[in-house]
Amino acid sequence: MKLQKLVRNLSIFKIILFSSILFLNINPYTSGEVQAGLEFQWDNNEYYRKLKWFQKDNERRRRNTIFFFLRPSDRKTGLIKINMKLPKGFSDFSAEDFSLCRVRIGGYQSRTKCLESLPSDVEIDKENNSVNIFPYSPVPSNKESYSVVFKTINPRRTGLYQFHSHGQASGSIPVSRYLGSYTIVID
């Protein structure tokens, strides 16, 4: 008799404990924002290379500054030309919206910041929705990080936007090659 009473009390205790854990984890007042740290590429193959980037604002129709990083591991040789193919959502831009700089990539304790501006000519190709950047002196292949800075207004539609980057190497035979792609998120 005492054993049955003990088992019944124990099962009631388990039900109360489980229901309290269940209701504590359900919060009806959470904001709808999800901070995902995962990027997924459907056709991930050897010809796709993910490059690092940073943006100051990811909400739609907001002013934004996007840093497209060219780290030392992304550059095998010096670059005399950088070509960026922009997605369709970013169609209203001019040459003044782009710049090239030596950058300090931010992290937990510091912000991303341009340290030195690199003088360059910017050529816009509206037909192909692309930008060509010609630095006055080649971007060196040293231990410093560089960035293409794009000041824009985010598109109206939310989603993932992919920017493709190509670089023309300095040397006796200037060959253009694929540097990688930047996939940014607009919420």
C-alpha positions as a LaTeX table, in Angstrom:
\begin{tabular}{lrrr}
\hline
Residue & $x$ (\AA) & $y$ (\AA) & $z$ (\AA) \\
\hline
Met1 & 0.00 & 0.00 & 0.00 \\
Lys2 & 2.79 & 2.42 & 0.91 \\
Leu3 & 4.65 & 1.47 & $-2.27$ \\
Gln4 & 1.63 & 2.28 & $-4.49$ \\
Lys5 & 1.19 & 5.62 & $-2.74$ \\
Leu6 & 4.90 & 6.39 & $-3.19$ \\
Val7 & 4.77 & 5.51 & $-6.93$ \\
Arg8 & 1.64 & 7.67 & $-7.41$ \\
Asn9 & 3.30 & 10.63 & $-5.63$ \\
Leu10 & 6.45 & 10.15 & $-7.68$ \\
Ser11 & 4.51 & 10.10 & $-10.97$ \\
Ile12 & 2.62 & 13.24 & $-9.96$ \\
Phe13 & 5.95 & 14.89 & $-9.12$ \\
Lys14 & 7.32 & 13.95 & $-12.59$ \\
Ile15 & 4.27 & 15.41 & $-14.33$ \\
Ile16 & 4.53 & 18.68 & $-12.40$ \\
Leu17 & 8.26 & 18.92 & $-13.06$ \\
Phe18 & 7.88 & 18.18 & $-16.78$ \\
Ser19 & 5.00 & 20.65 & $-17.25$ \\
Ser20 & 6.89 & 23.42 & $-15.45$ \\
Ile21 & 9.94 & 22.88 & $-17.66$ \\
Leu22 & 7.72 & 22.85 & $-20.74$ \\
Phe23 & 5.92 & 26.08 & $-19.83$ \\
Leu24 & 9.10 & 27.88 & $-18.80$ \\
Asn25 & 10.59 & 27.34 & $-22.26$ \\
Ile26 & 7.54 & 28.70 & $-24.08$ \\
Asn27 & 7.62 & 32.49 & $-23.98$ \\
Pro28 & 4.81 & 34.26 & $-25.90$ \\
Tyr29 & 6.64 & 37.59 & $-25.65$ \\
Thr30 & 9.72 & 36.73 & $-27.71$ \\
Ser31 & 10.51 & 38.94 & $-30.64$ \\
Gly32 & 10.25 & 37.32 & $-34.06$ \\
Glu33 & 13.93 & 37.83 & $-34.84$ \\
Val34 & 16.13 & 34.82 & $-35.36$ \\
Gln35 & 19.88 & 35.31 & $-35.38$ \\
Ala36 & 21.11 & 32.55 & $-37.65$ \\
Gly37 & 24.81 & 31.93 & $-37.98$ \\
Leu38 & 24.53 & 29.43 & $-40.80$ \\
Glu39 & 25.07 & 29.94 & $-44.49$ \\
Phe40 & 24.04 & 27.17 & $-46.84$ \\
Gln41 & 25.10 & 26.82 & $-50.46$ \\
Trp42 & 22.93 & 24.37 & $-52.45$ \\
Asp43 & 25.47 & 23.43 & $-55.06$ \\
Asn44 & 28.59 & 23.61 & $-52.95$ \\
Asn45 & 31.47 & 22.65 & $-55.20$ \\
Glu46 & 35.13 & 23.40 & $-55.66$ \\
Tyr47 & 34.39 & 26.40 & $-57.89$ \\
Tyr48 & 32.54 & 28.31 & $-55.14$ \\
Arg49 & 34.62 & 30.20 & $-52.60$ \\
Lys50 & 32.95 & 31.97 & $-49.67$ \\
Leu51 & 34.53 & 35.33 & $-48.81$ \\
Lys52 & 34.10 & 37.34 & $-45.60$ \\
Trp53 & 32.07 & 40.55 & $-45.43$ \\
Phe54 & 30.55 & 42.91 & $-42.87$ \\
Gln55 & 27.51 & 45.17 & $-43.13$ \\
Lys56 & 26.40 & 47.87 & $-40.74$ \\
Asp57 & 22.63 & 47.49 & $-41.22$ \\
Asn58 & 20.69 & 44.53 & $-42.62$ \\
Glu59 & 17.12 & 45.89 & $-42.56$ \\
Arg60 & 15.42 & 46.57 & $-45.87$ \\
Arg61 & 15.29 & 50.12 & $-47.29$ \\
Arg62 & 17.94 & 51.35 & $-44.83$ \\
Arg63 & 21.25 & 53.10 & $-45.48$ \\
Asn64 & 23.99 & 50.53 & $-45.35$ \\
Thr65 & 27.76 & 50.28 & $-45.60$ \\
Ile66 & 29.05 & 46.90 & $-46.72$ \\
Phe67 & 32.70 & 45.90 & $-46.38$ \\
Phe68 & 33.79 & 43.20 & $-48.85$ \\
Phe69 & 37.05 & 41.89 & $-47.39$ \\
Leu70 & 40.08 & 40.81 & $-49.38$ \\
Arg71 & 42.16 & 39.04 & $-46.74$ \\
Pro72 & 45.73 & 37.83 & $-47.35$ \\
Ser73 & 44.48 & 34.29 & $-47.96$ \\
Asp74 & 42.13 & 35.60 & $-50.69$ \\
Arg75 & 44.93 & 37.22 & $-52.72$ \\
Lys76 & 47.67 & 35.06 & $-54.23$ \\
Thr77 & 49.30 & 37.97 & $-56.09$ \\
Gly78 & 48.87 & 41.74 & $-56.30$ \\
Leu79 & 45.64 & 42.97 & $-57.90$ \\
Ile80 & 45.51 & 45.66 & $-60.58$ \\
Lys81 & 41.76 & 45.33 & $-61.16$ \\
Ile82 & 38.82 & 44.16 & $-59.02$ \\
Asn83 & 35.52 & 43.32 & $-60.69$ \\
Met84 & 32.33 & 42.87 & $-58.67$ \\
Lys85 & 29.08 & 41.55 & $-60.12$ \\
Leu86 & 26.15 & 42.91 & $-58.11$ \\
Pro87 & 22.79 & 41.12 & $-57.65$ \\
Lys88 & 19.62 & 42.51 & $-59.25$ \\
Gly89 & 18.30 & 44.04 & $-56.01$ \\
Phe90 & 21.22 & 46.48 & $-55.98$ \\
Ser91 & 20.66 & 48.42 & $-59.18$ \\
Asp92 & 20.72 & 52.07 & $-58.07$ \\
Phe93 & 24.42 & 52.85 & $-57.54$ \\
Ser94 & 27.12 & 55.18 & $-58.83$ \\
Ala95 & 30.92 & 55.33 & $-58.84$ \\
Glu96 & 30.93 & 57.49 & $-55.69$ \\
Asp97 & 29.31 & 54.63 & $-53.74$ \\
Phe98 & 32.45 & 52.46 & $-54.03$ \\
Ser99 & 35.88 & 52.86 & $-52.48$ \\
Leu100 & 38.92 & 50.75 & $-51.73$ \\
Cys101 & 40.82 & 50.83 & $-48.44$ \\
Arg102 & 43.22 & 49.03 & $-46.16$ \\
Val103 & 41.02 & 47.77 & $-43.36$ \\
Arg104 & 41.16 & 46.52 & $-39.79$ \\
Ile105 & 38.64 & 43.69 & $-39.55$ \\
Gly106 & 36.63 & 44.07 & $-36.37$ \\
Gly107 & 35.73 & 41.43 & $-33.88$ \\
Tyr108 & 34.53 & 41.09 & $-30.33$ \\
Gln109 & 36.43 & 44.07 & $-28.93$ \\
Ser110 & 36.99 & 46.30 & $-31.97$ \\
Arg111 & 35.03 & 47.68 & $-34.90$ \\
Thr112 & 35.67 & 47.23 & $-38.59$ \\
Lys113 & 37.41 & 50.38 & $-39.75$ \\
Cys114 & 39.17 & 51.71 & $-42.85$ \\
Leu115 & 42.73 & 52.59 & $-41.89$ \\
Glu116 & 43.92 & 54.06 & $-45.17$ \\
Ser117 & 42.07 & 54.90 & $-48.36$ \\
Leu118 & 43.60 & 53.57 & $-51.58$ \\
Pro119 & 43.13 & 55.94 & $-54.52$ \\
Ser120 & 41.42 & 54.19 & $-57.41$ \\
Asp121 & 39.25 & 54.69 & $-60.47$ \\
Val122 & 35.78 & 53.15 & $-60.45$ \\
Glu123 & 34.02 & 52.16 & $-63.66$ \\
Ile124 & 30.31 & 51.27 & $-63.66$ \\
Asp125 & 28.80 & 48.78 & $-66.13$ \\
Lys126 & 25.02 & 49.23 & $-65.75$ \\
Glu127 & 24.29 & 46.75 & $-68.57$ \\
Asn128 & 25.93 & 43.86 & $-66.66$ \\
Asn129 & 25.23 & 45.33 & $-63.19$ \\
Ser130 & 28.93 & 45.22 & $-62.31$ \\
Val131 & 31.70 & 47.49 & $-61.05$ \\
Asn132 & 35.37 & 47.60 & $-62.06$ \\
Ile133 & 37.83 & 49.10 & $-59.58$ \\
Phe134 & 41.30 & 50.08 & $-60.82$ \\
Pro135 & 43.67 & 51.03 & $-57.95$ \\
Tyr136 & 46.42 & 53.50 & $-58.90$ \\
Ser137 & 49.02 & 51.12 & $-57.48$ \\
Pro138 & 48.36 & 47.34 & $-57.28$ \\
Val139 & 46.77 & 45.94 & $-54.13$ \\
Pro140 & 49.77 & 44.08 & $-52.68$ \\
Ser141 & 49.78 & 40.42 & $-51.66$ \\
Asn142 & 51.05 & 41.09 & $-48.13$ \\
Lys143 & 49.73 & 40.34 & $-44.62$ \\
Glu144 & 47.34 & 43.34 & $-44.63$ \\
Ser145 & 43.60 & 43.05 & $-45.29$ \\
Tyr146 & 41.86 & 45.27 & $-47.84$ \\
Ser147 & 38.21 & 45.98 & $-48.51$ \\
Val148 & 35.89 & 47.23 & $-51.19$ \\
Val149 & 33.46 & 49.54 & $-49.36$ \\
Phe150 & 29.96 & 49.89 & $-50.82$ \\
Lys151 & 27.64 & 52.61 & $-49.45$ \\
Thr152 & 24.09 & 51.90 & $-50.54$ \\
Ile153 & 20.43 & 51.71 & $-49.60$ \\
Asn154 & 19.27 & 48.15 & $-49.00$ \\
Pro155 & 16.75 & 46.67 & $-51.45$ \\
Arg156 & 13.02 & 46.47 & $-50.76$ \\
Arg157 & 12.91 & 42.69 & $-50.78$ \\
Thr158 & 14.38 & 40.59 & $-47.99$ \\
Gly159 & 16.56 & 37.61 & $-48.70$ \\
Leu160 & 20.06 & 36.50 & $-49.59$ \\
Tyr161 & 22.04 & 38.53 & $-52.11$ \\
Gln162 & 25.22 & 37.20 & $-53.69$ \\
Phe163 & 28.07 & 39.39 & $-54.94$ \\
His164 & 30.72 & 37.72 & $-57.13$ \\
Ser165 & 34.28 & 39.05 & $-57.21$ \\
His166 & 37.04 & 38.63 & $-59.80$ \\
Gly167 & 40.56 & 40.00 & $-59.66$ \\
Gln168 & 43.14 & 40.69 & $-62.33$ \\
Ala169 & 46.63 & 39.80 & $-61.14$ \\
Ser170 & 49.61 & 42.03 & $-61.62$ \\
Gly171 & 52.55 & 40.54 & $-63.43$ \\
Ser172 & 53.88 & 39.94 & $-66.92$ \\
Ile173 & 50.63 & 38.20 & $-67.99$ \\
Pro174 & 47.65 & 39.89 & $-66.29$ \\
Val175 & 45.06 & 37.11 & $-65.91$ \\
Ser176 & 41.65 & 37.64 & $-64.36$ \\
Arg177 & 40.49 & 34.94 & $-61.95$ \\
Tyr178 & 37.57 & 34.24 & $-59.64$ \\
Leu179 & 38.29 & 35.45 & $-56.08$ \\
Gly180 & 35.07 & 34.29 & $-54.46$ \\
Ser181 & 31.51 & 35.26 & $-53.55$ \\
Tyr182 & 29.93 & 37.27 & $-50.75$ \\
Thr183 & 26.43 & 36.27 & $-49.60$ \\
Ile184 & 24.77 & 39.01 & $-47.55$ \\
Val185 & 21.42 & 38.86 & $-45.76$ \\
Ile186 & 18.70 & 41.52 & $-45.86$ \\
Asp187 & 15.92 & 41.08 & $-43.25$ \\
\hline
\end{tabular}
